[in-house]
Amino acid sequence: MAHDLPTTKATILISGEGSNLQALIDATSNLMPYLKIIRVISNRAKANGLNRAKNASIPTTYHNLVSGKYHAAGEKDPTVIAAAREQYDEDLSKIILDDEPDIVICAGWMHILTPRFLDPLVARKVPVINLHPALPGKYDGAGAIERAYDDYHKGKLEHDTTGIMIHYVISEVDRGEPIVVRQIKCKTPETLDELKGRIHAEEHQLILEGTQMAIHNLWVERSKNN
């Protein structure tokens, strides 16, 4: 992939350790010199990814449903929760768009994004991409690795193969167009933690490949529209 792409401003969304974020940070000094990470946003205050961002002098924002007073801790009313999530998502889109990014990268972001978040970004032609540890159309949502592992040991995993994909985000969870896909063959003996370790190691490479391709696609599309 070409190194001579225009400077591309990216906002990264995380919820945890931030190892895929670190891969992106490291890539800005060699593989993707055009990638400028302008903000890292987490919905969890103790996410180590926030420390990784601060160590790289990248601005951070903590945006949480409860601490942001969108709904109370332990709220059970589904109507209240749904309304809170929609307002949260709308505010999240505003936080992001105020920075004028070119792309948003979900790198371990554990929050389902609603149209109230996605529609404003679509209107501004800012693509959102996500890493999901499953093959297209398989194991949507949380616990994808665990469910594939269980199915493998029940003899139900197709071709004994799971995988990882980077895909565009749409309102249907993990159903957006795949950008890049990698298959991972399950094997015996192997613990769930060992499978997770193999998948996470592949993720660090795949998120770079997927980001490169999405940025390339972004500038191709913009050149057509200019």
Backbone as CSV, one residue per row, in Angstrom:
resi,resn,N_x,N_y,N_z,CA_x,CA_y,CA_z,C_x,C_y,C_z
1,MET,0.846,-1.195,0.000,0.000,0.000,0.000,0.881,1.245,0.000
2,ALA,0.494,2.276,-0.736,1.332,3.460,-0.909,1.551,4.204,0.401
3,HIS,2.769,4.760,0.544,3.100,5.574,1.717,2.755,7.039,1.480
4,ASP,2.500,7.421,0.236,2.386,8.835,-0.119,0.929,9.319,-0.141
5,LEU,0.091,8.724,0.707,-1.285,9.186,0.830,-1.314,10.492,1.620
6,PRO,-2.366,11.292,1.455,-2.459,12.528,2.242,-2.549,12.219,3.740
7,THR,-2.165,13.185,4.556,-2.323,13.034,5.999,-3.776,12.689,6.303
8,THR,-3.964,11.621,7.084,-5.299,11.097,7.367,-5.525,11.128,8.873
9,LYS,-6.474,11.962,9.303,-6.743,12.118,10.731,-7.710,11.022,11.197
10,ALA,-7.315,10.333,12.261,-8.116,9.210,12.756,-8.468,9.379,14.223
11,THR,-9.701,9.041,14.560,-10.139,8.908,15.943,-10.265,7.421,16.236
12,ILE,-9.690,6.983,17.370,-9.713,5.567,17.727,-10.622,5.375,18.938
13,LEU,-11.537,4.403,18.850,-12.427,4.060,19.960,-11.964,2.759,20.596
14,ILE,-11.800,2.764,21.921,-11.308,1.581,22.635,-12.137,1.346,23.890
15,SER,-11.993,0.135,24.450,-12.640,-0.163,25.732,-11.707,-0.897,26.696
16,GLY,-10.526,-1.283,26.244,-9.710,-2.145,27.094,-8.222,-1.929,27.004
17,GLU,-7.499,-3.014,26.841,-6.042,-3.024,26.927,-5.376,-2.094,25.925
18,GLY,-5.933,-2.030,24.722,-5.388,-1.117,23.727,-4.206,-1.653,22.947
19,SER,-4.078,-2.979,22.858,-2.941,-3.538,22.119,-3.070,-3.271,20.614
20,ASN,-4.295,-3.273,20.102,-4.477,-2.930,18.688,-4.258,-1.436,18.461
21,LEU,-4.647,-0.624,19.431,-4.315,0.805,19.372,-2.811,0.990,19.316
22,GLN,-2.080,0.229,20.141,-0.617,0.351,20.154,-0.025,0.001,18.797
23,ALA,-0.583,-1.020,18.160,-0.105,-1.389,16.818,-0.297,-0.220,15.850
24,LEU,-1.421,0.478,15.968,-1.672,1.638,15.105,-0.728,2.796,15.434
25,ILE,-0.516,3.037,16.734,0.419,4.098,17.141,1.813,3.818,16.580
26,ASP,2.265,2.569,16.741,3.604,2.197,16.257,3.709,2.360,14.741
27,ALA,2.603,2.062,14.043,2.622,2.111,12.577,2.737,3.531,12.033
28,THR,2.397,4.540,12.853,2.471,5.926,12.360,3.906,6.362,12.094
29,SER,4.875,5.653,12.669,6.278,6.046,12.470,6.965,5.267,11.360
30,ASN,6.270,4.291,10.767,6.917,3.532,9.680,5.937,3.119,8.581
31,LEU,5.024,2.207,8.916,4.133,1.640,7.901,3.146,2.658,7.349
32,MET,2.610,3.511,8.230,1.600,4.488,7.817,1.978,5.888,8.315
33,PRO,2.999,6.496,7.737,3.406,7.826,8.191,2.340,8.896,7.969
34,TYR,1.368,8.600,7.107,0.289,9.535,6.800,-0.825,9.478,7.855
35,LEU,-0.801,8.466,8.746,-1.849,8.300,9.755,-1.568,9.208,10.949
36,LYS,-2.511,10.094,11.238,-2.381,10.996,12.388,-3.543,10.705,13.349
37,ILE,-3.229,10.089,14.470,-4.256,9.772,15.464,-4.512,11.033,16.282
38,ILE,-5.711,11.590,16.132,-5.986,12.894,16.749,-6.698,12.777,18.095
39,ARG,-7.304,11.625,18.369,-7.950,11.433,19.672,-8.229,9.945,19.896
40,VAL,-8.116,9.525,21.148,-8.526,8.185,21.568,-9.657,8.353,22.567
41,ILE,-10.779,7.668,22.310,-11.958,7.754,23.172,-12.224,6.378,23.775
42,SER,-12.446,6.358,25.082,-12.775,5.106,25.774,-14.077,5.259,26.540
43,ASN,-14.860,4.176,26.596,-16.059,4.176,27.431,-15.794,3.535,28.790
44,ARG,-14.526,3.197,29.048,-14.133,2.631,30.345,-12.944,3.426,30.883
45,ALA,-13.113,3.932,32.118,-12.109,4.828,32.699,-10.770,4.135,32.910
46,LYS,-10.795,2.836,33.213,-9.559,2.121,33.548,-8.953,1.399,32.341
47,ALA,-9.449,1.683,31.162,-8.888,1.053,29.952,-7.417,1.443,29.801
48,ASN,-6.540,0.449,29.715,-5.109,0.735,29.599,-4.771,1.451,28.300
49,GLY,-5.649,1.328,27.319,-5.429,2.044,26.061,-5.328,3.555,26.266
50,LEU,-6.002,4.087,27.289,-5.892,5.520,27.581,-4.463,5.873,27.984
51,ASN,-3.829,4.979,28.754,-2.422,5.206,29.130,-1.511,5.137,27.910
52,ARG,-1.789,4.196,27.022,-0.983,4.081,25.802,-1.081,5.367,24.974
53,ALA,-2.291,5.909,24.889,-2.484,7.152,24.132,-1.738,8.309,24.797
54,LYS,-1.873,8.416,26.119,-1.199,9.506,26.838,0.317,9.410,26.687
55,ASN,0.840,8.190,26.714,2.292,7.992,26.538,2.760,8.435,25.161
56,ALA,1.827,8.422,24.191,2.154,8.856,22.824,1.708,10.303,22.579
57,SER,1.333,10.999,23.661,0.902,12.410,23.583,-0.314,12.597,22.675
58,ILE,-1.220,11.619,22.717,-2.465,11.700,21.943,-3.591,12.118,22.889
59,PRO,-4.387,13.126,22.537,-5.500,13.535,23.393,-6.478,12.380,23.638
60,THR,-7.029,12.324,24.852,-7.966,11.261,25.205,-9.266,11.847,25.743
61,THR,-10.338,11.067,25.586,-11.644,11.428,26.144,-12.271,10.178,26.747
62,TYR,-12.825,10.339,27.956,-13.571,9.267,28.612,-15.050,9.592,28.446
63,HIS,-15.783,8.695,27.802,-17.207,8.937,27.509,-17.986,7.701,27.935
64,ASN,-18.718,7.836,29.055,-19.357,6.676,29.671,-20.832,6.941,29.937
65,LEU,-21.646,5.909,29.771,-23.094,6.046,29.942,-23.494,6.469,31.352
66,VAL,-22.844,5.871,32.364,-23.234,6.143,33.744,-22.574,7.415,34.273
67,SER,-21.248,7.508,34.125,-20.562,8.701,34.654,-20.992,9.957,33.899
68,GLY,-21.412,9.786,32.647,-21.921,10.919,31.874,-23.371,11.248,32.186
69,LYS,-23.947,10.484,33.158,-25.322,10.710,33.631,-26.382,10.515,32.536
70,TYR,-26.095,9.591,31.621,-27.097,9.255,30.606,-28.177,8.357,31.227
71,HIS,-27.738,7.453,32.111,-28.692,6.723,32.943,-27.984,6.325,34.234
72,ALA,-28.761,5.977,35.240,-28.206,5.632,36.547,-27.564,4.250,36.507
73,ALA,-26.601,4.031,37.397,-26.005,2.697,37.540,-27.100,1.718,37.949
74,GLY,-27.115,0.567,37.299,-28.110,-0.447,37.633,-29.494,-0.205,37.054
75,GLU,-29.601,0.754,36.161,-30.904,1.041,35.520,-31.430,-0.216,34.824
76,LYS,-32.708,-0.525,35.056,-33.290,-1.745,34.484,-34.341,-1.453,33.410
77,ASP,-34.890,-0.269,33.406,-35.977,0.055,32.470,-35.427,0.120,31.042
78,PRO,-35.849,-0.805,30.167,-35.303,-0.841,28.807,-35.583,0.432,28.004
79,THR,-36.703,1.084,28.289,-37.032,2.325,27.580,-36.048,3.427,27.968
80,VAL,-35.756,3.512,29.246,-34.786,4.508,29.742,-33.402,4.228,29.165
81,ILE,-33.014,2.957,29.176,-31.687,2.577,28.676,-31.570,2.894,27.189
82,ALA,-32.615,2.566,26.406,-32.578,2.811,24.960,-32.452,4.303,24.667
83,ALA,-33.215,5.122,25.377,-33.157,6.574,25.173,-31.780,7.115,25.568
84,ALA,-31.227,6.579,26.668,-29.913,7.012,27.138,-28.825,6.672,26.118
85,ARG,-28.908,5.475,25.570,-27.904,5.050,24.586,-27.955,5.925,23.333
86,GLU,-29.163,6.280,22.921,-29.284,7.111,21.718,-28.688,8.498,21.952
87,GLN,-28.942,9.081,23.125,-28.368,10.388,23.430,-26.852,10.294,23.566
88,TYR,-26.399,9.220,24.205,-24.955,8.955,24.345,-24.293,8.888,22.970
89,ASP,-24.913,8.134,22.061,-24.346,7.971,20.722,-24.328,9.291,19.952
90,GLU,-25.400,10.063,20.100,-25.450,11.355,19.419,-24.333,12.272,19.932
91,ASP,-24.140,12.278,21.248,-23.078,13.106,21.835,-21.695,12.606,21.424
92,LEU,-21.553,11.282,21.335,-20.278,10.712,20.894,-19.946,11.174,19.474
93,SER,-20.948,11.176,18.603,-20.706,11.631,17.225,-20.262,13.094,17.208
94,LYS,-20.840,13.911,18.104,-20.451,15.326,18.158,-19.019,15.494,18.649
95,ILE,-18.642,14.727,19.682,-17.265,14.780,20.191,-16.287,14.463,19.061
96,ILE,-16.611,13.426,18.298,-15.727,12.984,17.214,-15.687,14.016,16.088
97,LEU,-16.854,14.456,15.638,-16.907,15.348,14.477,-16.333,16.731,14.774
98,ASP,-16.324,17.135,16.046,-15.698,18.413,16.405,-14.206,18.430,16.058
99,ASP,-13.585,17.241,16.040,-12.156,17.126,15.694,-11.914,17.036,14.194
100,GLU,-12.988,16.871,13.427,-12.904,16.736,11.964,-11.972,15.609,11.510
101,PRO,-12.208,14.389,11.984,-11.382,13.273,11.523,-11.754,12.853,10.104
102,ASP,-10.846,12.112,9.485,-11.140,11.521,8.175,-11.736,10.126,8.312
103,ILE,-11.414,9.444,9.431,-11.844,8.059,9.626,-11.940,7.783,11.121
104,VAL,-12.835,6.868,11.493,-12.962,6.403,12.878,-12.655,4.912,12.902
105,ILE,-11.790,4.509,13.836,-11.367,3.106,13.925,-11.775,2.553,15.284
106,CYS,-12.637,1.539,15.283,-13.023,0.851,16.519,-12.024,-0.289,16.747
107,ALA,-11.201,-0.138,17.780,-10.137,-1.111,18.054,-10.368,-1.703,19.443
108,GLY,-11.341,-2.626,19.527,-11.701,-3.177,20.821,-12.714,-2.308,21.543
109,TRP,-13.642,-1.737,20.792,-14.691,-0.862,21.330,-15.910,-1.705,21.649
110,MET,-16.255,-1.814,22.940,-17.334,-2.705,23.373,-18.620,-1.925,23.631
111,HIS,-19.147,-1.342,22.579,-20.423,-0.624,22.680,-21.038,-0.633,21.291
112,ILE,-22.265,-1.125,21.194,-22.943,-1.189,19.894,-23.352,0.222,19.481
113,LEU,-22.970,0.612,18.277,-23.231,1.966,17.781,-24.562,2.005,17.020
114,THR,-25.411,2.955,17.392,-26.744,3.080,16.790,-26.712,4.085,15.629
115,PRO,-27.798,4.137,14.861,-27.871,5.141,13.786,-27.709,6.584,14.286
116,ARG,-28.051,6.852,15.541,-27.876,8.206,16.075,-26.399,8.599,16.086
117,PHE,-25.517,7.610,16.170,-24.076,7.861,16.029,-23.666,7.830,14.565
118,LEU,-24.109,6.807,13.854,-23.603,6.559,12.501,-24.088,7.576,11.478
119,ASP,-25.354,7.989,11.577,-25.922,8.872,10.544,-25.158,10.190,10.383
120,PRO,-24.788,10.878,11.488,-24.022,12.115,11.317,-22.661,11.894,10.654
121,LEU,-22.039,10.727,10.912,-20.749,10.449,10.287,-20.916,10.125,8.807
122,VAL,-21.984,9.404,8.478,-22.274,9.133,7.062,-22.494,10.443,6.321
123,ALA,-23.232,11.368,6.961,-23.518,12.659,6.328,-22.239,13.448,6.058
124,ARG,-21.250,13.276,6.922,-19.967,13.975,6.760,-18.948,13.129,5.974
125,LYS,-19.403,11.950,5.508,-18.546,11.048,4.726,-17.298,10.624,5.504
126,VAL,-17.505,10.315,6.791,-16.426,9.803,7.646,-16.680,8.312,7.872
127,PRO,-15.897,7.432,7.247,-16.127,6.000,7.433,-15.747,5.556,8.844
128,VAL,-16.460,4.533,9.319,-16.161,3.907,10.607,-15.814,2.456,10.322
129,ILE,-14.677,1.999,10.833,-14.290,0.602,10.629,-14.116,-0.071,11.991
130,ASN,-14.236,-1.393,11.990,-14.207,-2.161,13.232,-13.458,-3.468,13.031
131,LEU,-12.784,-3.906,14.089,-12.166,-5.227,14.111,-13.100,-6.167,14.857
132,HIS,-13.414,-7.308,14.243,-14.273,-8.303,14.900,-13.636,-9.679,14.758
133,PRO,-13.479,-10.421,15.874,-12.790,-11.717,15.819,-13.688,-12.865,15.370
134,ALA,-14.177,-12.755,14.154,-14.995,-13.816,13.547,-15.008,-13.600,12.045
135,LEU,-15.432,-14.603,11.324,-15.576,-14.481,9.878,-16.885,-13.763,9.555
136,PRO,-17.002,-13.184,8.355,-18.227,-12.464,7.986,-19.473,-13.330,8.151
137,GLY,-20.475,-12.779,8.834,-21.735,-13.486,9.012,-21.729,-14.544,10.090
138,LYS,-20.603,-14.686,10.809,-20.494,-15.698,11.859,-20.244,-15.018,13.207
139,TYR,-20.936,-15.466,14.218,-20.657,-15.044,15.598,-20.643,-13.520,15.758
140,ASP,-21.723,-12.889,15.297,-21.864,-11.439,15.489,-21.918,-11.126,16.985
141,GLY,-21.446,-9.938,17.362,-21.573,-9.476,18.738,-20.503,-10.016,19.667
142,ALA,-20.807,-9.952,20.970,-19.823,-10.291,22.002,-19.589,-11.804,22.083
143,GLY,-18.429,-12.176,22.637,-18.123,-13.587,22.885,-17.885,-14.407,21.648
144,ALA,-17.437,-13.771,20.573,-17.291,-14.484,19.291,-16.260,-15.610,19.373
145,ILE,-15.130,-15.346,20.016,-14.075,-16.374,20.089,-14.563,-17.553,20.924
146,GLU,-15.191,-17.258,22.061,-15.693,-18.321,22.934,-16.722,-19.185,22.212
147,ARG,-17.619,-18.557,21.475,-18.667,-19.323,20.781,-18.086,-20.191,19.672
148,ALA,-17.097,-19.661,18.961,-16.444,-20.469,17.920,-15.689,-21.646,18.545
149,TYR,-15.014,-21.400,19.654,-14.261,-22.452,20.360,-15.211,-23.560,20.825
150,ASP,-16.355,-23.159,21.413,-17.330,-24.148,21.878,-17.865,-24.965,20.706
151,ASP,-18.181,-24.293,19.606,-18.709,-25.009,18.436,-17.671,-25.968,17.858
152,TYR,-16.405,-25.562,17.880,-15.333,-26.444,17.388,-15.320,-27.741,18.182
153,HIS,-15.416,-27.621,19.498,-15.353,-28.819,20.345,-16.647,-29.627,20.316
154,LYS,-17.714,-29.041,19.795,-18.962,-29.787,19.586,-19.041,-30.346,18.166
155,GLY,-18.007,-30.101,17.365,-18.007,-30.555,15.982,-18.917,-29.759,15.069
156,LYS,-19.254,-28.534,15.494,-20.203,-27.714,14.736,-19.546,-26.551,13.983
157,LEU,-18.231,-26.372,14.123,-17.566,-25.228,13.489,-17.223,-25.575,12.046
158,GLU,-17.780,-24.826,11.130,-17.607,-25.103,9.702,-16.136,-25.101,9.318
159,HIS,-15.683,-26.219,8.745,-14.281,-26.405,8.319,-13.296,-26.205,9.480
160,ASP,-13.775,-26.346,10.713,-12.933,-26.147,11.907,-12.204,-24.810,11.873
161,THR,-12.847,-23.824,11.270,-12.169,-22.545,11.006,-12.999,-21.359,11.494
162,THR,-12.342,-20.498,12.265,-12.921,-19.212,12.607,-12.044,-18.139,11.959
163,GLY,-12.065,-16.916,12.473,-11.225,-15.908,11.828,-11.394,-14.530,12.438
164,ILE,-10.907,-13.558,11.692,-10.955,-12.148,12.091,-11.306,-11.350,10.845
165,MET,-12.023,-10.253,11.049,-12.245,-9.351,9.919,-12.169,-7.904,10.378
166,ILE,-11.776,-7.059,9.445,-11.950,-5.619,9.583,-13.070,-5.264,8.612
167,HIS,-14.084,-4.549,9.109,-15.244,-4.270,8.261,-15.734,-2.845,8.502
168,TYR,-16.487,-2.345,7.536,-17.155,-1.056,7.720,-18.321,-1.251,8.696
169,VAL,-18.549,-0.265,9.548,-19.606,-0.358,10.553,-20.911,0.187,9.997
170,ILE,-21.964,-0.627,10.140,-23.336,-0.204,9.828,-24.179,-0.497,11.059
171,SER,-25.458,-0.151,11.031,-26.287,-0.307,12.232,-26.505,-1.779,12.607
172,GLU,-26.437,-2.694,11.621,-26.532,-4.121,11.945,-25.180,-4.580,12.478
173,VAL,-25.179,-5.142,13.691,-23.929,-5.453,14.395,-23.067,-6.436,13.607
174,ASP,-21.831,-6.009,13.322,-20.807,-6.839,12.665,-21.250,-7.360,11.295
175,ARG,-22.135,-6.601,10.614,-22.614,-7.028,9.304,-22.184,-6.094,8.180
176,GLY,-21.349,-5.096,8.472,-20.892,-4.197,7.433,-19.950,-4.876,6.455
177,GLU,-19.738,-4.249,5.320,-18.892,-4.819,4.265,-17.483,-5.118,4.780
178,PRO,-16.996,-6.363,4.617,-15.637,-6.688,5.052,-14.598,-5.956,4.199
179,ILE,-13.546,-5.518,4.849,-12.422,-4.877,4.157,-11.299,-5.892,3.962
180,VAL,-11.011,-6.632,5.016,-10.003,-7.690,4.938,-10.383,-8.779,5.943
181,VAL,-10.154,-10.041,5.554,-10.560,-11.196,6.364,-9.377,-12.151,6.487
182,ARG,-9.216,-12.716,7.679,-8.176,-13.750,7.854,-8.787,-14.960,8.538
183,GLN,-8.546,-16.136,7.975,-9.049,-17.367,8.573,-8.071,-17.885,9.622
184,ILE,-8.634,-18.467,10.687,-7.839,-19.061,11.764,-8.350,-20.477,11.982
185,LYS,-7.483,-21.439,11.779,-7.870,-22.843,11.941,-7.789,-23.228,13.420
186,CYS,-8.854,-23.770,13.948,-8.820,-24.274,15.318,-8.082,-25.608,15.347
187,LYS,-7.515,-25.938,16.500,-6.743,-27.178,16.579,-6.870,-27.781,17.974
188,THR,-6.508,-29.060,18.061,-6.522,-29.791,19.324,-5.130,-30.395,19.537
189,PRO,-4.555,-30.341,20.738,-5.132,-29.681,21.927,-4.841,-28.179,21.904
190,GLU,-5.788,-27.408,22.363,-5.595,-25.972,22.502,-6.654,-25.437,23.463
191,THR,-6.215,-24.673,24.445,-7.163,-24.064,25.377,-7.787,-22.830,24.736
192,LEU,-8.864,-22.363,25.343,-9.506,-21.137,24.875,-8.522,-19.973,24.932
193,ASP,-7.747,-19.882,26.000,-6.779,-18.782,26.136,-5.709,-18.851,25.050
194,GLU,-5.306,-20.069,24.679,-4.312,-20.213,23.614,-4.885,-19.767,22.274
195,LEU,-6.144,-20.118,22.008,-6.790,-19.662,20.772,-6.898,-18.140,20.767
196,LYS,-7.316,-17.577,21.909,-7.400,-16.115,22.004,-6.042,-15.476,21.731
197,GLY,-4.982,-16.064,22.273,-3.633,-15.531,22.051,-3.255,-15.531,20.580
198,ARG,-3.585,-16.635,19.876,-3.287,-16.700,18.441,-4.082,-15.657,17.670
199,ILE,-5.359,-15.516,18.035,-6.212,-14.555,17.331,-5.737,-13.127,17.587
200,HIS,-5.421,-12.805,18.835,-4.980,-11.433,19.148,-3.680,-11.086,18.421
201,ALA,-2.780,-12.063,18.299,-1.524,-11.810,17.577,-1.812,-11.470,16.112
202,GLU,-2.771,-12.161,15.514,-3.149,-11.888,14.119,-3.874,-10.546,13.999
203,GLU,-4.657,-10.197,15.039,-5.399,-8.939,15.012,-4.470,-7.749,14.830
204,HIS,-3.329,-7.778,15.505,-2.413,-6.636,15.472,-1.923,-6.364,14.054
205,GLN,-1.780,-7.424,13.255,-1.388,-7.252,11.860,-2.578,-6.868,10.993
206,LEU,-3.719,-7.520,11.267,-4.880,-7.306,10.400,-5.446,-5.899,10.538
207,ILE,-5.384,-5.338,11.746,-5.926,-3.984,11.903,-5.096,-2.984,11.107
208,LEU,-3.815,-3.269,10.950,-2.976,-2.394,10.117,-3.344,-2.551,8.641
209,GLU,-3.502,-3.790,8.207,-3.884,-4.032,6.813,-5.240,-3.402,6.496
210,GLY,-6.206,-3.623,7.386,-7.542,-3.091,7.157,-7.575,-1.574,7.171
211,THR,-6.813,-0.974,8.086,-6.758,0.485,8.152,-6.118,1.054,6.894
212,GLN,-5.025,0.448,6.448,-4.383,0.889,5.210,-5.365,0.855,4.041
213,MET,-6.093,-0.244,3.924,-7.018,-0.395,2.799,-8.173,0.597,2.894
214,ALA,-8.693,0.792,4.115,-9.808,1.726,4.287,-9.377,3.151,3.972
215,ILE,-8.154,3.516,4.367,-7.657,4.862,4.078,-7.426,5.034,2.580
216,HIS,-6.875,4.006,1.952,-6.697,4.042,0.498,-8.053,4.242,-0.193
217,ASN,-9.058,3.450,0.229,-10.403,3.557,-0.353,-10.995,4.945,-0.132
218,LEU,-10.747,5.492,1.049,-11.257,6.820,1.392,-10.756,7.877,0.420
219,TRP,-9.455,7.865,0.139,-8.885,8.895,-0.740,-9.235,8.660,-2.207
220,VAL,-9.394,7.382,-2.588,-9.875,7.093,-3.948,-11.277,7.667,-4.133
221,GLU,-12.131,7.463,-3.137,-13.512,7.952,-3.195,-13.541,9.468,-3.224
222,ARG,-12.720,10.093,-2.411,-12.696,11.561,-2.371,-12.195,12.155,-3.680
223,SER,-11.234,11.476,-4.289,-10.699,11.992,-5.559,-11.762,11.923,-6.641
224,LYS,-12.651,10.920,-6.572,-13.737,10.808,-7.554,-14.739,11.946,-7.388
225,ASN,-14.935,12.362,-6.136,-15.966,13.370,-5.845,-15.483,14.795,-6.003
226,ASN,-14.176,14.966,-6.156,-13.623,16.323,-6.291,-13.608,16.769,-7.751
